[in-house]
Amino acid sequence: MVAPKPLDPRQSADPAQIAAQVNEVLSRPANTLKSEAANLEEAHRILNEALS
């Protein structure tokens, strides 16, 4: 397991931009479970990058 990295305060993420990215991904239509899972994985990746 990878150890969490502390947030570099010089590279703070804009919460509004992160929310917009996540909302855009989650608003995509998902006609299958596979496409819904892909959307959720992408939203998770966005949040994970913002927190690391």
N, CA, C, O and CB atoms as a CASP TS submission, in Angstrom:
PFRMAT TS
TARGET T0000
AUTHOR 0000-0000-0000
METHOD Language model
MODEL 1
PARENT N/A
ATOM      1  N   MET     1       0.848  -1.178   0.000  1.00  0.00           N
ATOM      2  CA  MET     1       0.000   0.000   0.000  1.00  0.00           C
ATOM      3  C   MET     1       0.892   1.240   0.000  1.00  0.00           C
ATOM      4  O   MET     1       1.928   1.274   0.665  1.00  0.00           O
ATOM      5  CB  MET     1      -0.964  -0.001   1.226  1.00  0.00           C
ATOM      6  N   VAL     2       0.480   2.242  -0.746  1.00  0.00           N
ATOM      7  CA  VAL     2       1.238   3.479  -0.860  1.00  0.00           C
ATOM      8  C   VAL     2       0.898   4.384   0.320  1.00  0.00           C
ATOM      9  O   VAL     2      -0.271   4.571   0.657  1.00  0.00           O
ATOM     10  CB  VAL     2       0.940   4.192  -2.208  1.00  0.00           C
ATOM     11  N   ALA     3       1.916   4.933   0.933  1.00  0.00           N
ATOM     12  CA  ALA     3       1.711   5.852   2.056  1.00  0.00           C
ATOM     13  C   ALA     3       1.165   7.175   1.532  1.00  0.00           C
ATOM     14  O   ALA     3       1.579   7.632   0.466  1.00  0.00           O
ATOM     15  CB  ALA     3       3.035   6.078   2.843  1.00  0.00           C
ATOM     16  N   PRO     4       0.244   7.795   2.263  1.00  0.00           N
ATOM     17  CA  PRO     4      -0.278   9.095   1.820  1.00  0.00           C
ATOM     18  C   PRO     4       0.808  10.157   1.831  1.00  0.00           C
ATOM     19  O   PRO     4       1.689  10.157   2.690  1.00  0.00           O
ATOM     20  CB  PRO     4      -1.445   9.535   2.708  1.00  0.00           C
ATOM     21  N   LYS     5       0.731  11.059   0.866  1.00  0.00           N
ATOM     22  CA  LYS     5       1.700  12.143   0.772  1.00  0.00           C
ATOM     23  C   LYS     5       1.081  13.405   1.348  1.00  0.00           C
ATOM     24  O   LYS     5      -0.090  13.687   1.093  1.00  0.00           O
ATOM     25  CB  LYS     5       2.152  12.368  -0.697  1.00  0.00           C
ATOM     26  N   PRO     6       1.833  14.160   2.111  1.00  0.00           N
ATOM     27  CA  PRO     6       1.289  15.404   2.653  1.00  0.00           C
ATOM     28  C   PRO     6       1.025  16.407   1.532  1.00  0.00           C
ATOM     29  O   PRO     6       1.728  16.435   0.522  1.00  0.00           O
ATOM     30  CB  PRO     6       2.253  16.008   3.694  1.00  0.00           C
ATOM     31  N   LEU     7       0.021  17.207   1.728  1.00  0.00           N
ATOM     32  CA  LEU     7      -0.351  18.212   0.748  1.00  0.00           C
ATOM     33  C   LEU     7       0.659  19.343   0.741  1.00  0.00           C
ATOM     34  O   LEU     7       1.004  19.886   1.790  1.00  0.00           O
ATOM     35  CB  LEU     7      -1.750  18.751   1.031  1.00  0.00           C
ATOM     36  N   ASP     8       1.124  19.689  -0.430  1.00  0.00           N
ATOM     37  CA  ASP     8       2.040  20.808  -0.587  1.00  0.00           C
ATOM     38  C   ASP     8       1.207  22.091  -0.576  1.00  0.00           C
ATOM     39  O   ASP     8       0.422  22.313  -1.498  1.00  0.00           O
ATOM     40  CB  ASP     8       2.884  20.679  -1.910  1.00  0.00           C
ATOM     41  N   PRO     9       1.359  22.935   0.435  1.00  0.00           N
ATOM     42  CA  PRO     9       0.509  24.131   0.535  1.00  0.00           C
ATOM     43  C   PRO     9       0.705  25.101  -0.618  1.00  0.00           C
ATOM     44  O   PRO     9      -0.154  25.948  -0.861  1.00  0.00           O
ATOM     45  CB  PRO     9       0.780  24.847   1.833  1.00  0.00           C
ATOM     46  N   ARG    10       1.811  24.994  -1.330  1.00  0.00           N
ATOM     47  CA  ARG    10       2.037  25.874  -2.480  1.00  0.00           C
ATOM     48  C   ARG    10       1.205  25.454  -3.683  1.00  0.00           C
ATOM     49  O   ARG    10       1.051  26.233  -4.623  1.00  0.00           O
ATOM     50  CB  ARG    10       3.514  25.885  -2.855  1.00  0.00           C
ATOM     51  N   GLN    11       0.673  24.251  -3.672  1.00  0.00           N
ATOM     52  CA  GLN    11      -0.112  23.738  -4.784  1.00  0.00           C
ATOM     53  C   GLN    11      -1.530  23.434  -4.330  1.00  0.00           C
ATOM     54  O   GLN    11      -2.021  22.324  -4.540  1.00  0.00           O
ATOM     55  CB  GLN    11       0.543  22.485  -5.377  1.00  0.00           C
ATOM     56  N   SER    12      -2.182  24.384  -3.723  1.00  0.00           N
ATOM     57  CA  SER    12      -3.531  24.131  -3.235  1.00  0.00           C
ATOM     58  C   SER    12      -4.506  24.050  -4.406  1.00  0.00           C
ATOM     59  O   SER    12      -4.435  24.840  -5.348  1.00  0.00           O
ATOM     60  CB  SER    12      -3.966  25.229  -2.246  1.00  0.00           C
ATOM     61  N   ALA    13      -5.406  23.090  -4.329  1.00  0.00           N
ATOM     62  CA  ALA    13      -6.397  22.881  -5.374  1.00  0.00           C
ATOM     63  C   ALA    13      -7.598  23.794  -5.125  1.00  0.00           C
ATOM     64  O   ALA    13      -7.972  24.054  -3.981  1.00  0.00           O
ATOM     65  CB  ALA    13      -6.837  21.393  -5.427  1.00  0.00           C
ATOM     66  N   ASP    14      -8.180  24.264  -6.194  1.00  0.00           N
ATOM     67  CA  ASP    14      -9.360  25.120  -6.108  1.00  0.00           C
ATOM     68  C   ASP    14     -10.591  24.237  -5.914  1.00  0.00           C
ATOM     69  O   ASP    14     -10.937  23.473  -6.815  1.00  0.00           O
ATOM     70  CB  ASP    14      -9.505  26.012  -7.386  1.00  0.00           C
ATOM     71  N   PRO    15     -11.261  24.320  -4.765  1.00  0.00           N
ATOM     72  CA  PRO    15     -12.419  23.468  -4.504  1.00  0.00           C
ATOM     73  C   PRO    15     -13.529  23.612  -5.548  1.00  0.00           C
ATOM     74  O   PRO    15     -14.191  22.631  -5.888  1.00  0.00           O
ATOM     75  CB  PRO    15     -12.974  23.780  -3.144  1.00  0.00           C
ATOM     76  N   ALA    16     -13.732  24.818  -6.052  1.00  0.00           N
ATOM     77  CA  ALA    16     -14.775  25.024  -7.058  1.00  0.00           C
ATOM     78  C   ALA    16     -14.431  24.302  -8.358  1.00  0.00           C
ATOM     79  O   ALA    16     -15.311  23.748  -9.017  1.00  0.00           O
ATOM     80  CB  ALA    16     -14.974  26.523  -7.323  1.00  0.00           C
ATOM     81  N   GLN    17     -13.152  24.311  -8.723  1.00  0.00           N
ATOM     82  CA  GLN    17     -12.734  23.624  -9.943  1.00  0.00           C
ATOM     83  C   GLN    17     -12.872  22.110  -9.781  1.00  0.00           C
ATOM     84  O   GLN    17     -13.306  21.420 -10.704  1.00  0.00           O
ATOM     85  CB  GLN    17     -11.281  23.995 -10.300  1.00  0.00           C
ATOM     86  N   ILE    18     -12.510  21.607  -8.633  1.00  0.00           N
ATOM     87  CA  ILE    18     -12.635  20.168  -8.374  1.00  0.00           C
ATOM     88  C   ILE    18     -14.101  19.765  -8.410  1.00  0.00           C
ATOM     89  O   ILE    18     -14.455  18.756  -9.020  1.00  0.00           O
ATOM     90  CB  ILE    18     -12.004  19.792  -7.006  1.00  0.00           C
ATOM     91  N   ALA    19     -14.950  20.544  -7.765  1.00  0.00           N
ATOM     92  CA  ALA    19     -16.383  20.240  -7.760  1.00  0.00           C
ATOM     93  C   ALA    19     -16.947  20.264  -9.172  1.00  0.00           C
ATOM     94  O   ALA    19     -17.766  19.417  -9.525  1.00  0.00           O
ATOM     95  CB  ALA    19     -17.142  21.235  -6.875  1.00  0.00           C
ATOM     96  N   ALA    20     -16.520  21.221  -9.978  1.00  0.00           N
ATOM     97  CA  ALA    20     -16.999  21.308 -11.358  1.00  0.00           C
ATOM     98  C   ALA    20     -16.572  20.081 -12.156  1.00  0.00           C
ATOM     99  O   ALA    20     -17.356  19.536 -12.932  1.00  0.00           O
ATOM    100  CB  ALA    20     -16.475  22.587 -12.032  1.00  0.00           C
ATOM    101  N   GLN    21     -15.328  19.649 -11.965  1.00  0.00           N
ATOM    102  CA  GLN    21     -14.843  18.461 -12.679  1.00  0.00           C
ATOM    103  C   GLN    21     -15.626  17.218 -12.265  1.00  0.00           C
ATOM    104  O   GLN    21     -16.035  16.429 -13.117  1.00  0.00           O
ATOM    105  CB  GLN    21     -13.340  18.250 -12.415  1.00  0.00           C
ATOM    106  N   VAL    22     -15.831  17.044 -10.976  1.00  0.00           N
ATOM    107  CA  VAL    22     -16.562  15.877 -10.481  1.00  0.00           C
ATOM    108  C   VAL    22     -18.009  15.927 -10.960  1.00  0.00           C
ATOM    109  O   VAL    22     -18.545  14.908 -11.398  1.00  0.00           O
ATOM    110  CB  VAL    22     -16.505  15.810  -8.935  1.00  0.00           C
ATOM    111  N   ASN    23     -18.647  17.087 -10.886  1.00  0.00           N
ATOM    112  CA  ASN    23     -20.024  17.208 -11.353  1.00  0.00           C
ATOM    113  C   ASN    23     -20.148  16.914 -12.836  1.00  0.00           C
ATOM    114  O   ASN    23     -21.123  16.299 -13.268  1.00  0.00           O
ATOM    115  CB  ASN    23     -20.555  18.592 -11.061  1.00  0.00           C
ATOM    116  N   GLU    24     -19.162  17.349 -13.626  1.00  0.00           N
ATOM    117  CA  GLU    24     -19.190  17.081 -15.067  1.00  0.00           C
ATOM    118  C   GLU    24     -19.117  15.580 -15.324  1.00  0.00           C
ATOM    119  O   GLU    24     -19.844  15.052 -16.165  1.00  0.00           O
ATOM    120  CB  GLU    24     -18.025  17.805 -15.783  1.00  0.00           C
ATOM    121  N   VAL    25     -18.244  14.902 -14.603  1.00  0.00           N
ATOM    122  CA  VAL    25     -18.097  13.457 -14.789  1.00  0.00           C
ATOM    123  C   VAL    25     -19.360  12.732 -14.350  1.00  0.00           C
ATOM    124  O   VAL    25     -19.841  11.838 -15.046  1.00  0.00           O
ATOM    125  CB  VAL    25     -16.883  12.929 -14.006  1.00  0.00           C
ATOM    126  N   LEU    26     -19.897  13.117 -13.193  1.00  0.00           N
ATOM    127  CA  LEU    26     -21.064  12.408 -12.670  1.00  0.00           C
ATOM    128  C   LEU    26     -22.352  12.739 -13.417  1.00  0.00           C
ATOM    129  O   LEU    26     -23.342  12.019 -13.284  1.00  0.00           O
ATOM    130  CB  LEU    26     -21.238  12.727 -11.210  1.00  0.00           C
ATOM    131  N   SER    27     -22.356  13.808 -14.194  1.00  0.00           N
ATOM    132  CA  SER    27     -23.557  14.152 -14.955  1.00  0.00           C
ATOM    133  C   SER    27     -23.603  13.444 -16.312  1.00  0.00           C
ATOM    134  O   SER    27     -24.600  13.543 -17.026  1.00  0.00           O
ATOM    135  CB  SER    27     -23.629  15.660 -15.158  1.00  0.00           C
ATOM    136  N   ARG    28     -22.541  12.737 -16.670  1.00  0.00           N
ATOM    137  CA  ARG    28     -22.532  11.989 -17.923  1.00  0.00           C
ATOM    138  C   ARG    28     -23.557  10.854 -17.850  1.00  0.00           C
ATOM    139  O   ARG    28     -23.698  10.207 -16.813  1.00  0.00           O
ATOM    140  CB  ARG    28     -21.113  11.429 -18.222  1.00  0.00           C
ATOM    141  N   PRO    29     -24.263  10.620 -18.940  1.00  0.00           N
ATOM    142  CA  PRO    29     -25.213   9.503 -18.924  1.00  0.00           C
ATOM    143  C   PRO    29     -24.484   8.167 -18.833  1.00  0.00           C
ATOM    144  O   PRO    29     -23.436   7.970 -19.446  1.00  0.00           O
ATOM    145  CB  PRO    29     -26.100   9.533 -20.178  1.00  0.00           C
ATOM    146  N   ALA    30     -25.052   7.271 -18.068  1.00  0.00           N
ATOM    147  CA  ALA    30     -24.480   5.933 -17.907  1.00  0.00           C
ATOM    148  C   ALA    30     -25.583   4.917 -18.176  1.00  0.00           C
ATOM    149  O   ALA    30     -26.431   4.652 -17.324  1.00  0.00           O
ATOM    150  CB  ALA    30     -23.863   5.735 -16.472  1.00  0.00           C
ATOM    151  N   ASN    31     -25.550   4.359 -19.376  1.00  0.00           N
ATOM    152  CA  ASN    31     -26.594   3.415 -19.775  1.00  0.00           C
ATOM    153  C   ASN    31     -26.303   1.990 -19.338  1.00  0.00           C
ATOM    154  O   ASN    31     -27.188   1.135 -19.373  1.00  0.00           O
ATOM    155  CB  ASN    31     -26.773   3.452 -21.264  1.00  0.00           C
ATOM    156  N   THR    32     -25.078   1.732 -18.931  1.00  0.00           N
ATOM    157  CA  THR    32     -24.704   0.399 -18.470  1.00  0.00           C
ATOM    158  C   THR    32     -23.952   0.524 -17.153  1.00  0.00           C
ATOM    159  O   THR    32     -23.468   1.595 -16.788  1.00  0.00           O
ATOM    160  CB  THR    32     -23.841  -0.341 -19.533  1.00  0.00           C
ATOM    161  N   LEU    33     -23.869  -0.589 -16.461  1.00  0.00           N
ATOM    162  CA  LEU    33     -23.097  -0.595 -15.215  1.00  0.00           C
ATOM    163  C   LEU    33     -21.622  -0.328 -15.488  1.00  0.00           C
ATOM    164  O   LEU    33     -20.939   0.292 -14.673  1.00  0.00           O
ATOM    165  CB  LEU    33     -23.263  -1.937 -14.484  1.00  0.00           C
ATOM    166  N   LYS    34     -21.131  -0.793 -16.633  1.00  0.00           N
ATOM    167  CA  LYS    34     -19.733  -0.579 -16.978  1.00  0.00           C
ATOM    168  C   LYS    34     -19.446   0.909 -17.164  1.00  0.00           C
ATOM    169  O   LYS    34     -18.421   1.400 -16.691  1.00  0.00           O
ATOM    170  CB  LYS    34     -19.370  -1.357 -18.250  1.00  0.00           C
ATOM    171  N   SER    35     -20.326   1.628 -17.841  1.00  0.00           N
ATOM    172  CA  SER    35     -20.099   3.064 -18.046  1.00  0.00           C
ATOM    173  C   SER    35     -20.290   3.840 -16.745  1.00  0.00           C
ATOM    174  O   SER    35     -19.605   4.836 -16.512  1.00  0.00           O
ATOM    175  CB  SER    35     -21.049   3.609 -19.129  1.00  0.00           C
ATOM    176  N   GLU    36     -21.214   3.393 -15.898  1.00  0.00           N
ATOM    177  CA  GLU    36     -21.380   4.047 -14.596  1.00  0.00           C
ATOM    178  C   GLU    36     -20.139   3.833 -13.733  1.00  0.00           C
ATOM    179  O   GLU    36     -19.682   4.754 -13.057  1.00  0.00           O
ATOM    180  CB  GLU    36     -22.637   3.510 -13.872  1.00  0.00           C
ATOM    181  N   ALA    37     -19.602   2.625 -13.758  1.00  0.00           N
ATOM    182  CA  ALA    37     -18.378   2.336 -12.999  1.00  0.00           C
ATOM    183  C   ALA    37     -17.217   3.184 -13.511  1.00  0.00           C
ATOM    184  O   ALA    37     -16.414   3.677 -12.719  1.00  0.00           O
ATOM    185  CB  ALA    37     -18.022   0.835 -13.091  1.00  0.00           C
ATOM    186  N   ALA    38     -17.124   3.354 -14.821  1.00  0.00           N
ATOM    187  CA  ALA    38     -16.057   4.175 -15.388  1.00  0.00           C
ATOM    188  C   ALA    38     -16.197   5.625 -14.929  1.00  0.00           C
ATOM    189  O   ALA    38     -15.201   6.272 -14.606  1.00  0.00           O
ATOM    190  CB  ALA    38     -16.074   4.097 -16.926  1.00  0.00           C
ATOM    191  N   ASN    39     -17.430   6.137 -14.899  1.00  0.00           N
ATOM    192  CA  ASN    39     -17.661   7.501 -14.423  1.00  0.00           C
ATOM    193  C   ASN    39     -17.256   7.644 -12.959  1.00  0.00           C
ATOM    194  O   ASN    39     -16.603   8.617 -12.581  1.00  0.00           O
ATOM    195  CB  ASN    39     -19.136   7.890 -14.604  1.00  0.00           C
ATOM    196  N   LEU    40     -17.641   6.682 -12.148  1.00  0.00           N
ATOM    197  CA  LEU    40     -17.309   6.737 -10.724  1.00  0.00           C
ATOM    198  C   LEU    40     -15.801   6.621 -10.502  1.00  0.00           C
ATOM    199  O   LEU    40     -15.247   7.287  -9.628  1.00  0.00           O
ATOM    200  CB  LEU    40     -18.038   5.623  -9.964  1.00  0.00           C
ATOM    201  N   GLU    41     -15.144   5.780 -11.289  1.00  0.00           N
ATOM    202  CA  GLU    41     -13.689   5.654 -11.171  1.00  0.00           C
ATOM    203  C   GLU    41     -12.992   6.958 -11.539  1.00  0.00           C
ATOM    204  O   GLU    41     -12.018   7.348 -10.896  1.00  0.00           O
ATOM    205  CB  GLU    41     -13.176   4.519 -12.062  1.00  0.00           C
ATOM    206  N   GLU    42     -13.489   7.629 -12.571  1.00  0.00           N
ATOM    207  CA  GLU    42     -12.877   8.898 -12.956  1.00  0.00           C
ATOM    208  C   GLU    42     -13.100   9.966 -11.888  1.00  0.00           C
ATOM    209  O   GLU    42     -12.190  10.734 -11.577  1.00  0.00           O
ATOM    210  CB  GLU    42     -13.439   9.371 -14.299  1.00  0.00           C
ATOM    211  N   ALA    43     -14.310  10.015 -11.325  1.00  0.00           N
ATOM    212  CA  ALA    43     -14.586  10.976 -10.252  1.00  0.00           C
ATOM    213  C   ALA    43     -13.696  10.680  -9.046  1.00  0.00           C
ATOM    214  O   ALA    43     -13.196  11.604  -8.404  1.00  0.00           O
ATOM    215  CB  ALA    43     -16.085  10.930  -9.843  1.00  0.00           C
ATOM    216  N   HIS    44     -13.499   9.418  -8.741  1.00  0.00           N
ATOM    217  CA  HIS    44     -12.630   9.028  -7.635  1.00  0.00           C
ATOM    218  C   HIS    44     -11.200   9.462  -7.910  1.00  0.00           C
ATOM    219  O   HIS    44     -10.521   9.957  -7.010  1.00  0.00           O
ATOM    220  CB  HIS    44     -12.691   7.510  -7.402  1.00  0.00           C
ATOM    221  N   ARG    45     -10.735   9.285  -9.138  1.00  0.00           N
ATOM    222  CA  ARG    45      -9.383   9.692  -9.508  1.00  0.00           C
ATOM    223  C   ARG    45      -9.190  11.193  -9.335  1.00  0.00           C
ATOM    224  O   ARG    45      -8.150  11.636  -8.848  1.00  0.00           O
ATOM    225  CB  ARG    45      -9.084   9.288 -10.948  1.00  0.00           C
ATOM    226  N   ILE    46     -10.188  11.974  -9.732  1.00  0.00           N
ATOM    227  CA  ILE    46     -10.115  13.425  -9.579  1.00  0.00           C
ATOM    228  C   ILE    46      -9.989  13.806  -8.103  1.00  0.00           C
ATOM    229  O   ILE    46      -9.148  14.626  -7.733  1.00  0.00           O
ATOM    230  CB  ILE    46     -11.356  14.093 -10.199  1.00  0.00           C
ATOM    231  N   LEU    47     -10.828  13.207  -7.272  1.00  0.00           N
ATOM    232  CA  LEU    47     -10.775  13.509  -5.835  1.00  0.00           C
ATOM    233  C   LEU    47      -9.471  13.026  -5.206  1.00  0.00           C
ATOM    234  O   LEU    47      -8.886  13.708  -4.364  1.00  0.00           O
ATOM    235  CB  LEU    47     -11.965  12.870  -5.115  1.00  0.00           C
ATOM    236  N   ASN    48      -9.026  11.849  -5.620  1.00  0.00           N
ATOM    237  CA  ASN    48      -7.781  11.304  -5.081  1.00  0.00           C
ATOM    238  C   ASN    48      -6.602  12.214  -5.419  1.00  0.00           C
ATOM    239  O   ASN    48      -5.764  12.484  -4.559  1.00  0.00           O
ATOM    240  CB  ASN    48      -7.533   9.887  -5.626  1.00  0.00           C
ATOM    241  N   GLU    49      -6.531  12.688  -6.657  1.00  0.00           N
ATOM    242  CA  GLU    49      -5.450  13.595  -7.050  1.00  0.00           C
ATOM    243  C   GLU    49      -5.522  14.913  -6.288  1.00  0.00           C
ATOM    244  O   GLU    49      -4.493  15.495  -5.944  1.00  0.00           O
ATOM    245  CB  GLU    49      -5.502  13.862  -8.552  1.00  0.00           C
ATOM    246  N   ALA    50      -6.738  15.379  -6.027  1.00  0.00           N
ATOM    247  CA  ALA    50      -6.892  16.644  -5.306  1.00  0.00           C
ATOM    248  C   ALA    50      -6.435  16.511  -3.851  1.00  0.00           C
ATOM    249  O   ALA    50      -5.954  17.474  -3.254  1.00  0.00           O
ATOM    250  CB  ALA    50      -8.357  17.112  -5.358  1.00  0.00           C
ATOM    251  N   LEU    51      -6.587  15.327  -3.295  1.00  0.00           N
ATOM    252  CA  LEU    51      -6.248  15.134  -1.890  1.00  0.00           C
ATOM    253  C   LEU    51      -4.811  14.674  -1.674  1.00  0.00           C
ATOM    254  O   LEU    51      -4.330  14.647  -0.542  1.00  0.00           O
ATOM    255  CB  LEU    51      -7.183  14.139  -1.279  1.00  0.00           C
ATOM    256  N   SER    52      -4.133  14.316  -2.746  1.00  0.00           N
ATOM    257  CA  SER    52      -2.756  13.849  -2.562  1.00  0.00           C
ATOM    258  C   SER    52      -1.752  14.891  -2.972  1.00  0.00           C
ATOM    259  O   SER    52      -0.547  14.658  -2.880  1.00  0.00           O
ATOM    260  CB  SER    52      -2.517  12.583  -3.345  1.00  0.00           C
TER
END
